[in-house]
Amino acid sequence: MDNKGNKELFGHPVGLYLVSFTAIWERFSYYGMRAFLILYMINDISKPGNADARLGGLGIPEGYAGIIYGIFTGMCYLLALPGGIVADRYLGKRRSIIVGSIFIIFGLFTLAFNNGQYMFFVGLSLLAIGNGFFKPAAPALIGDLYEQGDKRKDSAFTIFYTLFNGGACLAPIICGIFAEEYAYKYGFLIAGTGMVTGLLAYLLAGQKLLGDTGKHVVQKQDKENKIEKIPLTKEEKDRIRVIFIIIFFVTFFWMGFEQAGSTFNIFSKNFIDRTIGSWEVPNSWFQSINPLFILALGTVFSAIWLFLAKRDKNPSIPAKMGYGTIILGAGFLFMIGAILQRGGENPDVTIKANMLWVVATYFFHTIAELFVSPIGLSMISRLAPQSRTSFFMGIWFVSIFLANTIGGFMVGFANQFGYFAVYLTIAIYIVSLGLIMLLLSKKLLAMTHGKG
């Protein structure tokens, strides 16, 4: 028997907090590794005079490293599509989280204990597979904790998003210290240990706090193991069209947002003054700025959405997406400011820009993220047919795959055309898409038939 909703904490099912706690450690492992992944790839330990040779590295040229980074991070999201299908049809959401966690743990330990390029790609593959199982199942499981039409969903997904960003905030700091002070392999090891912690908590408390929620597959199967096909209604088809239209726009949102781990990471290491007095801020710590702002602002946005929903003044999902996209594009102007402070596109390499430019960029990108990402998860839970929720969570993550893959090429473009040209182009394009989405928002809202 399903016991969802019987036990509540702060107005939400207590299971929300268990899934969020598990996701904290999944995000800890991912963002801890991501904080220095591209730096590990490009660090050439055979280069004479390389002060970072002791940390280890693969010596991959920046352009290729950017492509590898983009494809890997993209695959973490693309594999969420088949992962969502498997969760819906075979494993169930609860088991998918367990399987995904195990793959992630083995992937990180492979990166930690092997230094060659072959095992490096094996480790990345295991991580991508693990993310494919974990990513669609966790938010879909949260959706199952609420009845259809429950107005708390936007708030619940914002809480989920805020809590797991606690892991994303701490990860670059903790893993970054070990990676940049001792060796990159210790950063991978700490990230893997964090995922072990999350899995153990999930296994020990799952039955008590979640009951049977998410245990069973949603789609019924007959004796021949063929999926029972339930025809979609016209309203369901319209809602699916809205999902795909919004996903098209959101793909370019994520392309800009995911520069954090690639071009922003390289730019801050090479061209930002990271000194405070006599102390130099570890470059990986910049990756904690966004989740730190999420922690500070997430509960505020959750309260705002609840406040507006109770008064029937909550902006529609398409409108929120449009506003967020515009804000993201505006954030790139601060990176352009950093470039101009250095004297333009080709200044002396010793000239460094103030780190506050990067902080301001992340602040704007965090506001944008809170308009788009948790609302997108809530959108899937609202608009997708109930028997295909995990599948459409996977579709949502496909947009992030495309974004990461495209974004990975930006490292090479920045080397070829310059950071100024790349960031200005991204800013103009993304703001334009946000304006178009706002213009379409009323039409898209009508197509949701009361669920947008």
Beta strands, then each sheet from edge to edge (+ up, - down):
strand 1: 8-9
strand 2: 12-13
strand 3: 272-273
strand 4: 275-276
strand 5: 279-280
strand 6: 353-354
sheet 1: 1+ 2-
sheet 2: 3+ 6+
sheet 3: 4+ 5-
end
